[in-house]
Amino acid sequence: MTRNAGILEMFKRAHRTGGTMVEVFKSLSLFIIGASIIWSATHFYVHLIHRGYATLQDLLLLFVYLEIGAMTGIYFKTGKLPVRFLIYVAVTAIARYLVVDVDHLKAMSVLTMSIAVIVLMAALWVGDHIHSSED
């Protein structure tokens, strides 16, 4: 029995160590992602300051940075990834793409992306009404 108890204790320690390593990796990765978002957004903002003005596409990109940063911060604090923020990022990215490239897009592409935005917004609405307290 002593041998089995020793093996069981070894597996418990390995499980705890593995869990700790996963948590350290997750925290380090989130910190790197957060720092990269801040660095990229700051670099882009400094570029805007030097240019002297911001276009609508620039403001939409800043919103993408904001939404990804907020999503990362919430995940870092709560350990939960809010799906609604992923949808916000997708809607903003599609809107930015439409604003930037509207002159170069075919009507069918514009229609498809517009339908995608409607579907994403419907998903948010359904999520709000079905799971009002959870994401």
N, C-alpha and C positions, 0 to 999 in steps of 0.2 A: 504494500500500500504506500510506503514511503516513496518509492520510485515513481509511482503514478502521481502522487501529490506533487513531487518535484517537477515532473513534466507539465502538469496542469499549471503550476505556478509560473513556469517558464513561458508557457503559451499566454498566460494573462499579462505578464510583463511585456512580451512581444506585441500583444494587442494594444496595450497602453502606449508603448513606444511608437508603434505605427500610427496610432491616433494623434499623438503629439506631433509627429513628423508631418502628417497631413495638415494639421492646424497651422503649424509654422509655415509650411509651403503656401497655404491659402492666404495667410496674413501677409507674408512677404510679397506674394503675387499681387494682392490687392493694393499694397503700398506702392509697388512699381507701376501698376496701372494708374492709380490715382496721381502719382507724381508725373507720369507721362501725359496725362490729361491736362494737368496744370501747366506743365512745360509747353505743350503744344498750343493750348489756348493763349498763354502769355505771349508766346512767339508770334502767333497770329495777330493778337491785339496790338503788339508793338509794331508789326507791319502795317496795321490799319492807321496807327497814329502817325507813322512816317508818311504814309500816303495822304493823310489829311482828311479822309472821308470813308464812310462805310456804305456799301450797297446793301440792298435787300438780301442778296445771297450771302454776304458777309455776316449779317445779323442772324440769318438762319443757321449758318455754321456755328456761330457763337452759342445759339440755342442747343445745337447738337452737343457741343462740348459741355454745356450746363447740364443737360439731361443725362449724359453718360457719367458725368461727375457725381450728380445726385444719386444715380442708380448705384454707382460704386460705393459711395458713402453709406447709403442705406444697407447695402449688402455687408459692408464692413461692420456696421453697428449691430445689425439684427441677424445676420447669417442667412437672410432670405433675399432672393432676387425678385424684385417687384416686376412682374410681367408687364404691367402697365407702362413702365418706363421704356421697356424695349419697344412697345407699340408707339410711344411718343417719339422715340428716336427714328423709327421707321417712317412715320408720317412726316416728320420734319425733314428727313433725308429725301423723301419723294418730293415734297414741296420744293425743297431747294433745287433738286434736279429739274423739276418742271420750270422753275423760275429761270434757272441758268440756261437751259438748253431748249426752251420753248420754240425758238426760231428754227431749230434744227430737227425737231421731232416730227414724225408723221402723226396724222390725226389718230390713227389706231393706237399708237404708243401713248399719246396723251389720254385717250379714253381708257386704256388698260390701267395706267397709273392712277387715274382718277377713281376708277372702280376699286383699285387696291386700297386707296385712302378711305373710301366709303366702307369697305369690308373691315379695315382695321378699326375705324371709329365705331362700327357696329359691334365689334368684339369688345371694345372698351365699355360700350353701353350695356351689353349683355353681362359682362363681368361685374359692372357696378350693380346690376339688378339681381344677379344670381348670388354672387359672393360679395355682399356689401362690406363685410369686415375683413376679407382676405384678398390677396392678389393671386 
